[in-house]
Structure formats: structure tokens, C-alpha cells
Amino acid sequence: MPAPPTSPASPTPPDSPASPSDAVRRGVRRGDRWPDLAVLELLVAVSEHGSLSAGARAVGMAQPNASRAIAAWETSLGVRLIERSPRGSRLTSDGDVVVDWAVAVLDAAARLRTGVDALRREQNSHLTVAASLTVAEHLIPRWLTRLRRERPTLDVGLVVENSSEVFELVQAGRVDVGFVETPRLPRALRYRAVANDRLVVVVAPDHPWATRHTPIGPDELAAASLVVREPGSGTRTTLDDALHGHPRAAPALELASNAAVRVAVASGAGAAVLSELAVASAVSSGELVVAPTSRLELVRTIHAVWTDAAALHPAAADLVAIAGRLPIS
């Protein structure tokens, strides 16, 4: 029994093989090489100036390079864009169509560049900083003042929290850079040491430790009911690390700011361990007295911290550099 006749192949639509739009679709599926914007600019210049050589001169491209760039794209698309002859070169009808599309692409690219530039200017004109309380009270004002001298148009916002909350703000991308004095730094963040700070034991003038000459060691300090900062603060973390392994007495008070701790100590609530920066004026006035200590690691490093996901904000980089070179007192 004879085989049934086969149906004739469906005719290819006239515009399919040579249609630029179809070639573009096929190019996307095949992953063909696409030109950069310079080739599109060249093609538009050929249209505007009437020849490949004139178009190449207009965009500052050597004619052999221009000819190779156009030929490579024609091969990739499967569409002839330029008619070459001894009298010169001109766009084909398909080339005219592609030029119209190229103009739209170049216009869109220009809008993209303009928009991104505007975003960058807006971003670089504003800096949001987070700082732990000790840094915010005694260091950040000087650092930001110097930064504003260098960047007078910069808009700066400051968020003051304890160290653990500064880490959360930085990791969430809500601030550009943070400054903390805690020795425990999350591995997910990038950081740089910018300064050192020392903690001291302070008491009221009528406290027994105010007049003693023998240093207070870790055992004695741990056994005392201290006025302390809240968990999560750099000051509290440094103290806890210094007394690690020593039996601890319950705190006399747990307060959320250096100022509150100073007032409580001066009022007779007990001894406290605070930054030298935080107690300098109170010690100078005689409101508080620094007690001698030994075998206690109470020096800490102040760090700038930022996320690893993005480059450090240019103004933030300037601020970190300022923090690193200015003395802390």
C-alpha cells in the first residue's frame, strides 16, 4: 500500500528569515553576542552622516574597527545592515529599521545613566551613622564636625544605641556605618579598629575604695555589687569579659546610660566600671574618684563596622579615616 502523500512544507512567512525582530528573538534564544552601546552609536552615526567612514569619524572610531564591529554584529544577527559598494556604504532597509530601535535603546540608556547618577548623588549626599553610647557621647561629635568641614554639603543622621543594636542596624542596612566599643564583633560584618579606650573603676568620694592604695583585683571587683550598664552595651561586655571565671555578685543597679550610672555612683549606690571618657569631667570636679586596679584587662578597641555586602559609602570611608587619625582626648 503506497505511503500517503506528505503535506508540502508550510511556506516560511516572507518576513521571517530576514526580519530584524525575528533575528533578534533568535539571537536571544541562541545567546548570540550583542554589541555594546558604542556599536549602536556607530550605527546611528552612519545613518546621520551617510556613510560608514563618516559615521566612524563622528564617534571617534577607526574605520577598520568600525567595519569589523558592524560586520560582526551582522553575522550574529543574520541581518545585513549596511550595503557596501565601490561608491561607499549605506544602510539597508533593515538597517534603517534597526537604527530606529537603536535610537530608542540609546535614549533608554541615557535615561538609565541620568537616573543612576541622580541616585548616586542623593546617596552620597546623605550619611546615616549608628554609634554606641560612649562613642556617641564623647567621640562622634568631634569626628562628624571634622567630616562636615571636609564635606560641607553632606547631610548626616546619627542613631545612638548600645553595641548589639548598632550591629542589628548595620546588618539590616538601615545605617551606612556603625561605631562600637564592644570586643565581640559579628563575623558577618567587616570592621576596622579606629581607637582605644580604657575603663576605670569609679566610686563616690566617701566610698571605702576612694582612699585605698592597694589595687583592686578581679576577685574583689567581681564580689562587689556594682552599678552596671545594660546587657548588650560595650561597657558591660568589656566588664563581663574582664571578670569571666570569677564568681559575681548581683548588680546593685543596672542602668541604660553612662550618665545614669555616674549619678547613681555619685549618690552612693556603689562602684562602677566606666570609660575614662565618660567620667573625665566628674573625676576632674571631684564628684567621682578613680580607684586603683590590677590584673584587670579593661582596655578596649573602638571599631567601625559595616556590611560585607556593599562597598563602604564614600563619606563613611572618610569618617572612618577621621576616627582613626584624631586623638580620642
Beta strands, then each sheet from edge to edge (+ up, - down):
strand 1: 82-85
strand 2: 88-91
strand 3: 126-131
strand 4: 155-160
strand 5: 177-180
strand 6: 189-203
strand 7: 227-229
strand 8: 253-255
strand 9: 272-275
strand 10: 289-291
strand 11: 299-307
sheet 1: 1+ 2-
sheet 2: 4+ 3+ 5+ 11- 6+ 9-
sheet 3: 4+ 3+ 5+ 11- 6+ 10-
sheet 4: 7+ 8+
end
